[in-house]
Amino acid sequence: MDLTGTPLERFASPKHKGAPERVAIVLGSGLSPLVRTVAVESTNAYSAVPGYPLEHPRAAVSPAGHAGELVLGHLGDVPVAVFSGRVHLYQGVDARAAAWPARVAAGLGCGTLIVTNASGAVSAHVRPGQLALITDHVNLMGTNPLTGWIGVSETGPFVPMRSAYDAVLCAHARAAAAAEEIDLAEAVYAAVPGPSYETPAEVAALRVMGADIVGMSTVPEVIVARALGMRVLGLSLVTNVAAGAELSHDAVLAAGEDVADDLARLVIAILRAL
């Protein structure tokens, strides 16, 4: 994505040799408080960023907890592009549009993408209020962001996903969690289109498929990031038991506030190790 002539051009310009790697971070529902830790250089409304897909007339407004801003700045010494909120399939866009943050991140010269989300617990070894390291995913969205995007990578549309979540970044996350005394589970993430929550039978099926947590985002961004040669790290906030008795988006946002400090400490510690 060419960002020449946009407010993002200065951040996207080539950095001098030896400069820290630029990192993009996508913040999911309720996780925008991490922006408070950024030394901000500029804040850009999504509507001002090239290719923003919610100009589509069928697209719904963004759900609560998604500020719709791209914040450029630094976390410590690392230049970061923080997407405060994302686009979802249930807003009326296709998978390629939902992967818009990954394409913008690549245009900004970011070599690493950290994706975060809120999820429901499927397996017994994860619990509400816990952060989870995403080690793999199951795409149940019924679509793929590379469909029709011939020439997206050197291998065409056939992008290997065996190592979708970078092993070195995962190791950094484990070490950072241990150093910061943060309880970090490990989980396989199942992505569904939403916006309805899952039925008990669907949760039982997800469990049989090997999923530990379930959500309505992230996978399109990860697939496109890998196609564009970016390394990916995935972190999820487990907000509820999937198909539990009481589910609400307000509860998801409240859970995000509760662990905002832990998430910020974890991300900063990971960046420190890069």
C-alpha positions, 0 to 999 in steps of 0.5 A, a space after each residue: 500500500 502506497 502511503 505517499 502524500 498521506 499524513 502517514 508518509 513520514 512514519 513510513 519513510 525508510 529508517 536509517 541503518 540500525 534503527 529499531 524495527 517498526 512494529 504494528 499492534 492491532 487492539 481488539 475489543 476493550 484493549 484500547 487502554 494500551 494506547 495510554 502507554 504510547 509516546 504519541 507522534 500523531 493520531 489519525 482517524 481511520 477515515 483519513 487512512 488510505 483504503 479504510 473499508 468502512 466507507 462501504 455503504 453496507 458497513 455498520 458502525 464500529 462496535 463499542 471499544 474500537 476507537 477507530 484511530 491509528 496512533 503513531 509513536 513509540 513504546 520505549 525505543 520501538 516505533 509503533 503503529 497502533 490500530 485502536 480498533 479493527 474491522 470485522 466481517 459482521 460489519 458488512 465487509 469481506 475478509 480482504 477488507 477486514 485485513 486492512 490493518 495488516 496491509 497498512 502496517 506493511 505499507 508503513 514498513 512494519 516487519 512485525 504485527 502484534 494482534 490482540 483480541 477478546 475471546 471466549 473460553 472453549 477449553 477448561 485450561 483457559 479462564 475469564 480474565 486471563 491473557 492467552 498466547 495464540 499459538 495457532 488458529 482455526 479459520 471458520 469464517 468461511 472465507 479467506 482474505 487472499 481469495 482473488 488476490 493473485 500475486 500477493 506473495 512470491 508463492 501467489 495465493 498459496 501462502 504457508 500457514 504452518 508457522 503463522 505465529 512466529 516461534 521466536 516472538 512466542 518465546 519472547 512472550 513467554 519470557 516476558 510474561 514470566 519476568 512480569 509475573 503475568 499469568 499467560 495461557 497458551 491457546 488455539 484460536 477459532 475465528 467465526 464470523 459473528 456477530 451472534 455468540 456461539 451455541 453450546 453445541 457449537 462450543 462443543 464442536 469447537 472443543 472437538 476441533 482442538 480450539 481453546 478460545 473463540 472470537 470474531 476477528 484476527 485471522 484475516 489480518 494474520 493471513 495477510 500479514 504472513 502473505 506480506 512477509 511479516 512476523 506475527 504474534 497473537 495475544 488474546 484476553 479471555 473475557 468469558 466462558 463461551 456460551 456462558 449464562 451471561 454474555 454482553 459486549 459491556 462485560 468484554 469492555 470491562 474485562 479489557 479495563 481490568 487487564 489493560 495494565 498487564 497487557 501493556 506491561 507484557 507488550 512493552 517487555 516483548 518489544 524490549 526483547 526485539 
